[in-house]
Amino acid sequence: MELNEKARAIIKLESEEAAERIDALPMNRRVDLVLSLPSGKKRMDLILMSSRPEELTRAIPPEDLVLSIKDLGDMDAVPILEMSSNRQLNYLFDLELWIREGMDLGRLLHWIEILFECGNPRVLQWLDSVDFELLVLFFERSVLLLERDELESLPDRLSGRVHSPDNTHYLLVKLGANYGLLKNFIDLIFAEVPDLFFALTGNLGTTPLAEVEELAYRWRTGRLADRGWPDLDEALLMYQPTEPDQVRPRDRLPFGMADPPRFPLEHRNTGELLQAGVARLEDNPKNIVASQMANLINRMIIAGGMIPGETESLKRASEHVKGGLEIGLTLLGATEADASARLLKGVPLVDVFRVAQGAIQKRVRRARIIMAKKSAGMAPTLPIPLSDCIKALLASRPLFVSLKDILPREFSDPADLAMLDRNLDLIEAAFVVGDVLGLKRSALATSFSPGTWPESPEGLTFYTLLLTGFARNTVRLETKVEPLPFELLPRLFDRLPREQNALFQEIRDWATSLIDPRPPGLDHLIAELTHLAWQEILVHDPDQLDPRFVEGLWLKK
């Protein structure tokens, strides 16, 4: 019987029989039995069926216990948190309490509150091993030490937030901190660990907080490094762009790629090509790939400033890594499962990921060049998704946007690059034509006179301005960033062809007369303008056209 089936069968038994079955196994097999179940409630149920649940809980690797706690939910995980070891708990706190290099006071307050749910003995047990610097940070950010003669001058909203466990040390709990929780914490330390109480109150206001935080962060970073987590500099190396022709098979993995924490392995999510390649591998190469995946996910979490202990961080990082690997495999020529398997077996995943980063960074550089054009200040007026596309690409972490996406997302498929290239071609063509027409923010008045449609600059789109430039040319007006007089609409209608291909050619002739050489997206842009002119202008009778409800032209009576 497989372990998973055995574990599920034991859960269904009466408590005494279940305990006998669990206790009959050596400890390492009991742990394997627990880990064969999905992280979360079923794991905890099996642990609690043991006659020695605390011993079993503490034998579980910290990474797996953290995953179970996160899947259970912090409050629902109290039974196993109460039985956890300080090594496990401190690993959880190392993952949870820090955002980049800063300790998050709110998160620490939350976890201390959870510990009190486990009981005072668990809080005291944790105090035996926690870094003194972390407690100093906690006290410095949570309380102020007052002199007795300062109490009378406190404003009313603060006077009820002073606590003194010995009528000598008066501690003001700062606004925003949980007064009841701090009071209980202070009382417990004073009653059970008085030396610690006097050390903490004696340190208040005496040590530069930045130095304390730096030292606490250093201890935390060292512990995470011991468990396979990369530091920031190491994590950022995964973004080093690489050309496909620079990638070579390696006999060994790059330094730091092997033996990552097990935590992300539970949440890895592969793309189609990656999954197909992995399926072709034997067990040992497959395990090596899984280990590398976990390593890259960890790097992504650290490099992105995500909170390591959050399952949402794992999900986001997994999506980013999966997308990068899927793109990298394709750019390296692995278009089918066997080729993917050969690459996965010989080329480190970090090199595959870097190939994708190289391709994305090429697009970023191109976008920066495009945004240097004079009319680029009008980029927010481009139609969706073009305006969002270039904004997302130039963000601190380049993201992808398409018509199907509500929000920017990670690059996940080689088709994303092809669509991005088409969008950049279109944006560049629009800006090239816009530069010739003199389109830029400063060319537009801050407010429009009555009888102008749209009524303000906020109502104008880039395509409307381009099409208005074409319309002014068609009725032989000067090339200016100005609206088309409403009385000239009949002349415009008389001169525009009533067949889409002919209209496309006329707009194309106008655009190509303005610019040389022609940008690659020009025909796509002309097709967009043709569609706009056809759908929004030529469907109307010029005598009955209401400019308030017509897109595509900037008009003025």
Number of C-alpha atoms within 10 A of each C-alpha: 6 8 16 16 12 14 24 17 11 20 18 11 13 10 16 11 15 19 21 14 17 24 17 10 12 9 15 11 14 23 19 14 23 25 21 17 19 14 20 18 17 18 21 22 13 25 25 18 22 22 16 13 19 18 15 22 24 19 17 21 16 24 17 19 27 25 23 22 23 19 17 18 13 14 16 16 20 19 17 21 25 21 17 24 21 19 15 21 20 19 20 21 18 20 19 19 22 21 14 16 15 13 20 14 16 13 14 18 18 14 17 16 19 19 20 18 16 19 13 14 13 18 20 17 13 19 16 11 12 15 15 16 19 19 17 23 19 18 22 20 15 20 22 17 19 14 11 11 8 9 14 9 9 14 9 9 8 14 14 12 20 20 21 14 15 10 8 10 17 20 22 22 24 17 12 8 16 16 19 12 15 23 17 14 18 19 18 18 18 16 13 11 15 14 11 15 17 13 12 18 19 13 13 18 13 9 11 9 16 11 11 17 18 15 15 21 20 13 16 21 19 14 15 17 14 10 16 18 23 25 16 18 11 14 21 15 13 19 19 15 18 19 17 19 9 8 15 12 14 11 10 11 16 12 7 14 21 18 14 23 21 19 23 27 18 14 16 18 20 18 18 14 24 24 16 17 23 24 15 17 18 11 11 9 16 18 13 19 19 21 20 22 26 28 28 26 29 28 26 26 25 24 21 18 15 20 19 24 23 16 16 12 21 26 16 18 28 25 21 22 28 28 23 27 28 26 29 29 28 20 18 18 12 21 12 15 18 17 19 25 25 16 20 24 21 15 18 22 28 23 25 26 26 23 29 30 24 18 20 22 19 12 20 18 13 15 21 13 11 20 19 11 15 17 24 22 15 18 20 15 19 19 13 12 15 21 17 20 23 26 17 20 22 17 10 8 9 20 21 22 25 18 11 7 10 9 12 16 16 20 24 20 19 18 11 17 18 11 14 20 16 15 20 21 21 22 25 24 24 24 26 25 22 23 16 14 18 18 25 19 14 10 12 13 12 10 11 14 11 10 13 19 25 22 17 15 15 10 12 19 20 21 22 21 21 22 20 23 28 22 26 20 16 17 18 10 13 10 14 15 20 18 19 24 14 17 13 15 18 13 13 19 18 11 12 18 16 13 9 14 11 13 20 20 16 17 23 19 12 15 23 15 10 13 14 9 7 15 16 14 18 21 20 16 22 24 18 15 22 22 16 18 25 20 14 15 19 16 11 14 11 18 9 7 15 11 19 12 9 16 19 24 26 27 22 19 14
